[in-house]
Amino acid sequence: MLVTDFDGVVVDGMAEYWWAARQCALQLDSSLGALPELVPGAFRLLRPRVLSGWEMPVLAASIGGQGPAPGAFMADYPKALAAALAGLGWQAQGLIQLLDQVRHQALVEDRQGWLDRHQLYPWMLRRLRQCQLEGEPWRVLTTKSAAFTAELLSAHGLTPQAIHGREEGPKPAVLLRLLAELRELGAGQRWLFLEDRRLTLEAVRATPGLEAVHCLLASWGYLLPEDSEQLPAGLNLLTPELLATPLANWP
C-alpha cells in the first residue's frame, strides 16, 4: 500500500498557494495592496516550513510588511508564526474557512484557471497511472481539503483508493487508523508513506504502532536545504529515478 502526500509530492501548487494566500490576506487587510502577484522568493523559502494551509496568509501578511519580517520565520518559525497571528488578530480556523471560500469561488468562476495554477510532477503522474494500470493500491494523505484534492486528481484521471484530507486529523493519527483498518481486512504486506516534510516523517517514525511504515522523503518536494542530509534510520530519500522502479525496489 502506497500512501502519498499531495502538495510538493504529487503536485507543485506553489503558484496556487501564493495566489490563495494573497487573496486571503488582501481580503483581511486592504493595506497589503503592494503584495506581488508572482510568487516572491521569501514565500518559496518559507513554504517548506508550513504545516497547515492557514499559515500561508500569515506569511503573505509578513511579506507585505505586517508583523515579523520573513527572516524571523527563518530563525524561529513557530515563535514568529505565533507572534504574527497574535499581532494580526486573525484566527487559524477563520483563515481555514476563508481559504476554502477563496478556492470554492475560483472553482466556480474560473475552474480551468485554478487547475492551471497546479502542475503535477510528470514522474509522479506516470507512476500513479502505472499503479492504477497494475492494480497497485494507493491513497492520498494530505493537509489540503479532500474535496480540492479530488478536483485536481480527477482532472488528470487519477483515482486513488481513498483521499484522507485535513478533515481527518494529523497524519500519524490517520496512518494509525488506516493500518488498523487494513490489517483487519487482511490487506497489504508493505506500507509505504511518501512525504516531502521531514518533520512529518520523523513524527511518524516516533509514533508507537507505526514501526512497520516505510517512510520516504521525496527529493523533489518543498525541502529545506538540510532536509535530505544525515537521514535517521527508517527514513530514506526517494528520487524520481527510484520512483520509476517497481515498488518492491524502493528503500
C-alpha positions as CSV (number, residue, x, y, z in Angstrom):
1,M,0.0,0.0,0.0
2,L,1.4,3.4,-1.1
3,V,0.2,6.4,0.9
4,T,1.4,9.6,-0.6
5,D,1.3,13.3,0.5
6,F,-0.1,15.6,-2.2
7,D,1.3,19.1,-2.3
8,G,5.0,19.0,-3.0
9,V,4.9,15.3,-3.8
10,V,2.1,14.8,-6.4
11,V,1.6,18.4,-7.4
12,D,3.6,21.6,-7.4
13,G,1.0,24.0,-6.2
14,M,3.3,26.9,-5.3
15,A,1.6,29.3,-7.6
16,E,-1.9,28.5,-6.3
17,Y,-0.6,28.6,-2.7
18,W,0.6,32.1,-3.1
19,W,-2.4,33.2,-5.1
20,A,-4.8,31.9,-2.4
21,A,-2.7,33.3,0.4
22,R,-2.5,36.7,-1.2
23,Q,-6.3,36.8,-1.9
24,C,-7.0,35.9,1.8
25,A,-4.5,38.5,3.1
26,L,-5.9,41.2,0.9
27,Q,-9.5,40.5,1.9
28,L,-8.5,40.7,5.6
29,D,-6.2,43.8,5.3
30,S,-6.5,46.0,2.2
31,S,-3.3,47.9,3.2
32,L,-1.4,44.9,1.8
33,G,-2.2,46.0,-1.7
34,A,1.5,46.1,-2.7
35,L,1.8,42.3,-2.4
36,P,3.3,41.0,-5.7
37,E,1.2,38.8,-7.9
38,L,4.0,36.4,-8.8
39,V,5.4,34.2,-6.1
40,P,8.0,36.1,-4.1
41,G,11.3,34.5,-3.2
42,A,10.6,34.8,0.5
43,F,7.4,32.7,0.2
44,R,9.3,30.0,-1.7
45,L,11.9,29.9,1.1
46,L,9.3,29.7,3.8
47,R,6.9,27.2,2.2
48,P,8.8,24.1,3.4
49,R,8.2,25.2,7.0
50,V,4.4,25.4,6.5
51,L,2.4,22.6,8.2
52,S,-1.2,23.8,7.7
53,G,-2.7,25.9,4.9
54,W,-3.9,28.7,7.3
55,E,-0.3,29.7,7.9
56,M,0.1,30.9,4.3
57,P,-2.0,34.2,4.6
58,V,0.0,35.0,7.7
59,L,3.3,34.6,5.7
60,A,1.8,36.8,3.0
61,A,1.0,39.5,5.5
62,S,4.6,39.3,6.8
63,I,5.9,39.6,3.3
64,G,3.6,42.6,2.9
65,G,5.2,44.3,5.9
66,Q,2.7,43.4,8.6
67,G,4.2,41.6,11.6
68,P,7.6,39.8,11.8
69,A,9.9,40.1,8.8
70,P,10.4,36.9,6.8
71,G,13.9,36.5,8.3
72,A,12.3,36.0,11.8
73,F,10.3,33.0,10.4
74,M,13.6,31.5,9.1
75,A,15.2,31.9,12.5
76,D,12.4,30.5,14.7
77,Y,9.3,29.6,12.7
78,P,6.9,28.6,15.5
79,K,7.7,31.7,17.6
80,A,7.4,34.1,14.6
81,L,4.1,32.4,13.5
82,A,2.6,32.8,16.9
83,A,3.7,36.4,17.2
84,A,2.4,37.2,13.7
85,L,-1.0,35.6,14.3
86,A,-1.4,37.5,17.6
87,G,-0.3,40.8,16.1
88,L,-2.7,40.5,13.1
89,G,-5.6,39.5,15.3
90,W,-6.6,36.6,13.0
91,Q,-7.8,33.2,14.0
92,A,-6.5,29.9,12.4
93,Q,-10.0,28.5,12.0
94,G,-11.2,31.7,10.3
95,L,-8.2,31.5,7.9
96,I,-9.1,27.9,7.0
97,Q,-12.6,28.9,6.2
98,L,-11.5,31.9,4.2
99,L,-9.1,29.8,2.2
100,D,-11.8,27.4,1.4
101,Q,-14.1,30.2,0.3
102,V,-11.5,31.7,-2.0
103,R,-10.8,28.3,-3.6
104,H,-14.5,27.5,-4.0
105,Q,-15.1,30.8,-5.7
106,A,-12.2,30.2,-8.0
107,L,-13.6,26.8,-9.0
108,V,-17.0,28.3,-9.7
109,E,-15.7,31.4,-11.6
110,D,-12.6,30.0,-13.3
111,R,-12.2,26.3,-12.8
112,Q,-9.6,25.9,-15.5
113,G,-7.6,28.8,-14.3
114,W,-7.5,27.4,-10.8
115,L,-6.4,24.0,-12.1
116,D,-3.7,25.6,-14.2
117,R,-2.1,27.1,-11.1
118,H,-1.1,23.5,-10.2
119,Q,1.5,21.5,-12.0
120,L,1.6,17.7,-11.5
121,Y,5.1,16.4,-11.3
122,P,5.4,14.3,-14.5
123,W,7.2,11.4,-12.8
124,M,4.5,11.1,-10.2
125,L,1.8,11.3,-12.8
126,R,3.4,8.4,-14.7
127,R,4.0,6.3,-11.5
128,L,0.4,6.8,-10.2
129,R,-1.1,6.0,-13.6
130,Q,1.1,2.8,-13.6
131,C,-0.2,1.9,-10.2
132,Q,-3.7,2.2,-11.5
133,L,-3.0,0.1,-14.5
134,E,-1.3,-2.6,-12.5
135,G,-3.9,-2.6,-9.7
136,E,-1.4,-1.5,-7.0
137,P,-3.4,0.3,-4.2
138,W,-2.5,3.9,-3.4
139,R,-4.0,6.6,-1.2
140,V,-3.5,10.3,-0.6
141,L,-2.9,11.7,2.8
142,T,-2.8,15.5,2.8
143,T,-3.4,18.6,4.9
144,K,-5.4,20.0,2.0
145,S,-9.1,19.6,1.9
146,A,-10.1,16.3,0.4
147,A,-12.6,18.0,-2.0
148,F,-9.9,20.2,-3.6
149,T,-7.5,17.3,-3.8
150,A,-10.2,15.2,-5.6
151,E,-10.8,18.0,-8.1
152,L,-7.1,18.1,-9.0
153,L,-6.6,14.4,-9.2
154,S,-9.8,13.8,-11.3
155,A,-8.7,16.4,-13.8
156,H,-5.7,14.1,-14.5
157,G,-7.6,10.9,-14.5
158,L,-6.2,9.8,-11.1
159,T,-8.4,7.8,-8.8
160,P,-6.8,6.8,-5.5
161,Q,-8.4,4.1,-3.3
162,A,-9.1,7.0,-0.8
163,I,-8.3,10.6,-0.1
164,H,-7.6,11.4,3.6
165,G,-7.8,15.2,3.8
166,R,-7.1,17.6,6.6
167,E,-10.6,16.9,8.0
168,E,-9.4,13.6,9.3
169,G,-6.7,15.0,11.6
170,P,-2.9,14.7,12.0
171,K,-1.1,12.4,9.6
172,P,0.3,10.0,12.2
173,A,-3.2,9.5,13.7
174,V,-4.7,8.9,10.3
175,L,-2.0,6.3,9.5
176,L,-2.6,4.5,12.7
177,R,-6.3,4.2,11.9
178,L,-5.6,3.2,8.3
179,L,-3.2,0.5,9.3
180,A,-5.6,-0.9,11.9
181,E,-8.5,-1.0,9.3
182,L,-6.4,-2.6,6.6
183,R,-4.9,-5.2,9.0
184,E,-8.5,-6.2,10.0
185,L,-9.2,-6.8,6.3
186,G,-6.0,-8.8,5.9
187,A,-4.9,-6.3,3.2
188,G,-1.3,-5.2,2.5
189,Q,2.1,-6.6,3.4
190,R,4.2,-3.5,3.0
191,W,3.3,0.1,3.9
192,L,5.0,3.0,2.1
193,F,4.5,6.6,3.1
194,L,5.8,9.2,0.7
195,E,6.1,12.8,2.1
196,D,8.2,15.9,1.5
197,R,8.2,17.3,5.0
198,R,10.9,15.7,7.1
199,L,9.4,16.7,10.4
200,T,6.2,14.9,9.5
201,L,8.1,11.7,8.6
202,E,10.1,11.9,11.9
203,A,6.8,12.3,13.8
204,V,5.5,9.1,12.0
205,R,8.7,7.3,13.0
206,A,8.3,8.3,16.6
207,T,4.7,7.2,16.8
208,P,4.2,3.8,18.5
209,G,2.3,1.4,16.2
210,L,3.8,2.8,13.0
211,E,7.1,1.0,13.1
212,A,6.1,-1.1,10.1
213,V,5.6,2.0,7.9
214,H,8.5,2.6,5.4
215,C,9.0,6.4,5.5
216,L,10.2,8.0,2.2
217,L,11.3,11.6,1.7
218,A,10.5,12.9,-1.8
219,S,13.7,14.5,-3.1
220,W,11.7,16.8,-5.4
221,G,9.4,18.3,-2.8
222,Y,9.4,21.5,-0.8
223,L,12.5,20.7,1.1
224,L,14.8,22.8,3.3
225,P,18.5,22.6,2.1
226,E,19.4,20.3,5.1
227,D,16.4,18.0,4.9
228,S,18.0,15.3,2.8
229,E,21.2,15.2,4.9
230,Q,22.0,12.6,7.6
231,L,18.6,10.9,7.5
232,P,17.9,8.9,10.6
233,A,17.3,5.1,10.5
234,G,14.0,4.2,9.0
235,L,13.8,7.3,6.8
236,N,15.0,7.1,3.2
237,L,15.3,9.5,0.3
238,L,13.3,8.7,-2.9
239,T,14.4,10.2,-6.1
240,P,12.4,10.3,-9.4
241,E,14.8,7.6,-10.7
242,L,13.9,5.3,-7.9
243,L,10.3,6.2,-8.1
244,A,10.2,4.8,-11.6
245,T,11.3,1.4,-10.5
246,P,8.9,-1.3,-9.1
247,L,7.6,-0.6,-5.6
248,A,9.4,-3.7,-4.3
249,N,12.7,-2.0,-5.1
250,W,12.0,1.2,-3.1
251,P,14.0,1.6,0.1
